[in-house]
C-alpha cells in the first residue's frame, strides 16, 4: 500500500519543501547580509574612531577580535536556549539584541566601552547560524537542506560585496551633533531591529503552525522529518569528549589548516579599509567601493577553483595551490607602495577564499558520520579564533612598529605551512582505498548521509562571514 502512494507522497513533500524555501529563504538571506555588515563595519570607521576617540591600532585590533570571544563563549548556551524557546522566538531575540548592541556602538566613548560593546555584540549574535540550521531541520527533509543552505550562504557573497559601499555612503551623513560613523552604527543596527519585528510575524516555529501549507503538505513534512529523526536516534552513539577528538592527529591537522585559512580572511577583512585609505585622498564611499573589489574577485575564483577541483580530482593539491596563491599575495603586499599592496591583496583573495571552500570536503570525507557534527563544530570553533588572533596581532604590530608588515609575513608563512601540511590530510576514512595500513583496512567504512553535507555547508559559513 505504501508503494502505491509513494509517488503522490513524494510530490506532496516536494511541493511543501518548495513552499517553505520560497517563504523563508529570502528573509534568511537578508538577515545574513545585515548580520555580516554589523560585525565587520568597524573596519570602515577605524580612522574616524582614532581621530574622535583616540582609539589606536592596538585597541582597535583587540576590540575587533573580542567579538569572536563573546561569540564563542555564548554559542553553546544560545544553542541550548534556542531548542527550549524555539527558532522563531530565539532568532527574533538574537536580531533584537544584536541590533541594539550594534546601535550602541554609536555611543562608544573610549577603549573600555569599545571593548565591552564588541564583546556584547559577539555574545548577542551567538546562535544565529545554528538557529537557521535548526530551523531547516524542523522544516525541510535532509534531501532539501543542502540546497537551502547553498542559497542561504549566497548571502555572504552579496554581503561581502555591498558592505563597503553601504557603510561608506552612510559615513557621509552628518547632523544632529553626530558624526558619520555614529550614524552608520545607528542606521545599520536599526535595520536589524526592524527585521526582528518582521521575523516574529513572518516565521512560525513548526510546520503545523503554517497557514500557508495545506494539511497534506504539513503531514508530509512532519512525517518525513520525524522519520529521519528516528533513523538518527537509532544510529546515534555516545558523543565523544573534546579530549578524545583532539587525540586524533587528523582532526588536529584539520583544525590547524582551517585556522590558517581563517587567520588570513579575518586579517584582510578588518585591515583592508585602512590599507585602501593609504592609496590616496579618497572619500569613505570610494574606500567602500575599492573594498568590494577583492571580494568580487574572490567569489569568482572560489567558484572557478571548485569547478576545477570537481573535474581534476586531488583535493589536497587544489587546497595547496590556493594557499600558495594567498601566501604570495600577502608577501607581495609588503614590497611595494599602497596601490601595489592593494593589487597584491586582490591576488591573495583569489587564494584564501577558494582555500576555504575547497578545504571542507576533506574532513567531510574523512569523518565518521556519527561524530561529524561534533568534529565540524570543533574545527569551526578553532577557525573562529583566527577572528581574534589576526586583528589583535595586527593592531599590536602597528601600534609598536608603525607597520603591519610583520603581520603580512606571518600570514604568508602560515599559509605556506598549511599548504605543505594539507598533503598529510586524509580525504577518506581509515580503511578505505588510499589509506593502506593493515590495521585501518580491518575497519568497515561508514556511509555519510546527506545531513553531513548540510553540516559541512554550515561550517563553510564561518569562512564566508568573518
ABEGO torsion letter per residue (X at the ends): XAAAAAAAAAAAAAAAAAAAAAAAAAAAAAAAAAAAAAAAAAAAAAAAAAAAAGBBAAAAAAAAAAAAAAAAAAAAAAAAAAAAAEAAAAAAAAAAAAAAAAAAAAABAEAAAAAAAAAAAAAAABGAAAAAAAAAAAABBAAAAAAAAAAAAAAAAAAAAAAAAAAAAAAABBEGGBBAAAAAAAAAAAAAAAAAAAAAAABBABAAABAABBAAAAAAAAAAAAAAAAAAAAABBBBBBAAAAAABAAAAAAAAAAAAAAAAAAAAAAAAAAAAAAAEBBBAAAAAAAAAAAAAAAAAAAAAAAAAAAABBGAAAAAAAAAAAAAAAAAAAAABBAAAAAAAAAAAAAAAAAAAAAAAAAAAAABBAAAAAAAAAAAAAAAAAAAAAAAAAAAAAAAAAGBAAAAAAAAAAAAAAAAAAAAABBABBBGBBGBABAAAAABBBBBBBAAAAAAAAAAAAAAABX
